[in-house]
Amino acid sequence: MLSAAEVKNKTMNTDKAIFEMFETINRKLDKRPDKPTEPVQVDMTAVNAVVERLENAADEIGKPTKIEHWHKIDVASSKIFLSLIIMALMILGLAYAIGEQRRTISQYKNNDLKYRYVKMQGQTNEENLYRLEKQFRYSDTIKIIRKQIETYEVLIKEQAEKIERARRNNEEMERLRKEVESVKGK
């Protein structure tokens, strides 16, 4: 790091050098012979034309522009027409496949409901199956059957839980009874 005195010396040397340079420039200017200068005529028409063009361009840039895009599909072209036909056929085919899948899924749901109904009844015969198939033609009866099955399944589940709870209680009671007898025997 430089001390304050060194910085002051360098600044003074720099100031002195700059002063000497200005003096040299003044002396050279003084030695120059003074010649009367004549005013120069400048053709301003070209400059004015350029300025006017720049102003016009700036005005054009400042204006909002509206770009319109027009897409034209020419059916006369065989490639476009053929691709449109193929896409339409694919859409129709996929719509048909989706419809068939929905019908199949609906049939599976109905078959599941029929199985659960037969399971609820415990047994069945040909006449009961025929009657069940006829009932599945109407949505109202399907809703009634579904409610019956759901109620039955909830009751069966509760009954199974109660039976399991009773079995655990019996096992616990048996274990405690054996414990009491082993304590008595000692």
C-alpha positions in Angstrom: 0.0 0.0 0.0 1.2 3.5 -0.8 1.6 6.1 1.9 -0.2 9.5 1.7 3.0 11.3 0.8 3.7 8.9 -2.1 0.1 9.3 -3.4 0.4 13.1 -3.2 3.7 13.0 -5.1 2.2 10.8 -7.9 -0.8 13.0 -8.2 1.4 16.1 -8.4 3.6 14.5 -11.1 0.5 13.5 -13.0 -1.0 17.0 -12.8 2.3 18.5 -13.9 2.5 16.1 -16.9 -1.1 17.0 -17.9 -0.3 20.7 -17.6 2.8 20.4 -19.8 0.8 18.5 -22.5 -1.8 21.3 -22.6 1.0 23.9 -22.9 2.5 22.0 -25.8 -0.8 21.9 -27.6 -1.3 25.6 -27.1 2.1 26.4 -28.5 1.5 24.3 -31.6 -1.8 26.0 -32.1 -0.2 29.4 -31.8 2.5 28.5 -34.4 -0.2 27.6 -36.9 -0.6 30.3 -39.5 -4.1 31.8 -39.4 -5.8 31.4 -42.7 -9.2 32.9 -43.2 -11.6 30.1 -43.4 -14.5 30.1 -45.8 -17.8 28.7 -44.9 -18.5 25.3 -46.4 -21.7 24.7 -48.2 -23.3 21.4 -47.2 -26.0 19.8 -49.3 -28.7 19.0 -46.7 -31.2 17.5 -49.1 -29.7 14.0 -48.7 -29.7 14.3 -44.9 -33.3 15.6 -44.8 -34.4 12.7 -47.0 -32.7 10.1 -44.7 -34.3 11.8 -41.6 -37.7 11.7 -43.2 -37.3 8.0 -44.1 -36.3 7.3 -40.5 -39.3 9.1 -39.1 -41.6 7.2 -41.5 -40.0 3.9 -40.4 -40.4 4.8 -36.7 -44.1 5.6 -37.3 -44.6 2.3 -39.1 -42.9 0.4 -36.2 -45.1 2.1 -33.7 -48.4 1.1 -35.4 -50.0 -2.1 -34.2 -50.0 -4.8 -36.8 -52.6 -7.5 -37.3 -51.4 -10.7 -38.9 -54.0 -12.9 -40.4 -53.3 -16.6 -41.0 -55.4 -18.4 -43.5 -55.1 -22.2 -43.7 -56.6 -23.8 -46.7 -57.2 -27.5 -47.0 -57.4 -28.4 -50.6 -59.4 -31.6 -50.9 -58.4 -31.8 -54.5 -55.0 -33.0 -53.3 -55.2 -36.8 -53.2 -52.8 -37.1 -50.1 -54.9 -34.8 -48.0 -58.2 -36.3 -49.1 -56.9 -39.8 -48.4 -55.6 -38.9 -45.0 -58.9 -37.3 -44.1 -60.8 -40.4 -45.1 -58.4 -42.6 -43.1 -58.7 -40.4 -40.0 -62.5 -40.5 -40.2 -62.5 -44.3 -40.5 -60.1 -44.6 -37.5 -62.3 -42.4 -35.4 -65.4 -44.4 -36.3 -63.6 -47.6 -35.6 -62.3 -46.5 -32.2 -65.8 -45.2 -31.3 -67.2 -48.6 -32.1 -64.5 -50.4 -30.1 -65.2 -48.1 -27.1 -68.9 -48.8 -27.3 -68.3 -52.6 -27.5 -66.0 -52.4 -24.4 -68.6 -50.5 -22.5 -71.3 -53.1 -23.4 -68.9 -55.9 -22.3 -68.1 -54.3 -19.0 -71.8 -53.7 -18.4 -72.5 -57.4 -19.1 -69.7 -58.4 -16.7 -71.2 -56.2 -13.9 -74.7 -57.8 -14.5 -73.2 -61.3 -14.5 -71.4 -60.5 -11.2 -74.7 -59.2 -9.7 -76.5 -62.3 -10.9 -73.9 -64.6 -9.3 -74.2 -62.7 -6.0 -78.0 -63.0 -6.2 -77.8 -66.8 -6.8 -75.3 -67.0 -3.9 -77.7 -65.1 -1.7 -80.5 -67.4 -2.6 -78.4 -70.4 -1.7 -79.7 -72.6 -4.5 -81.3 -72.1 -7.8 -82.9 -74.0 -10.6 -83.6 -73.4 -14.3 -86.8 -71.6 -13.7 -85.3 -69.2 -11.1 -82.4 -68.4 -13.6 -84.9 -67.7 -16.4 -86.9 -65.4 -14.1 -83.6 -63.7 -13.0 -82.6 -63.1 -16.7 -86.0 -61.6 -17.4 -85.7 -59.3 -14.4 -82.4 -57.9 -15.6 -84.1 -56.4 -18.7 -85.4 -53.6 -16.5 -83.2 -51.1 -14.7 -85.6 -50.7 -11.8 -85.5 -54.3 -10.9 -81.7 -54.3 -11.2 -81.6 -51.5 -8.6 -83.9 -53.4 -6.2 -81.8 -56.6 -6.6 -78.6 -54.6 -6.1 -79.9 -53.1 -2.8 -81.1 -56.6 -1.6 -77.7 -58.1 -2.3 -75.8 -55.2 -0.6 -78.0 -55.5 2.5 -77.5 -59.3 2.6 -73.7 -58.9 2.2 -73.5 -56.3 5.0 -75.5 -58.6 7.3 -73.4 -61.7 6.4 -70.2 -59.6 7.1 -71.6 -58.5 10.5 -72.5 -62.1 11.3 -69.1 -63.4 10.4 -67.5 -60.7 12.6 -69.7 -61.7 15.5 -68.9 -65.4 15.0 -65.2 -64.6 14.9 -65.5 -62.4 18.1 -67.3 -65.3 19.9 -64.6 -67.8 18.8 -61.9 -65.5 20.2 -63.8 -65.0 23.4 -64.2 -68.8 23.7 -60.5 -69.3 23.1 -59.7 -66.7 25.7 -62.1 -68.2 28.2 -60.6 -71.7 27.6 -57.1 -70.3 28.1 -58.1 -68.5 31.3 -59.9 -71.7 32.6 -56.7 -73.7 32.0 -54.7 -71.1 33.8 -57.0 -71.1 36.8 -56.9 -74.9 37.0 -53.1 -74.9 36.8 -52.9 -72.3 39.6 -55.4 -74.5 41.7 -53.3 -77.6 41.1 -50.2 -76.0 42.5 
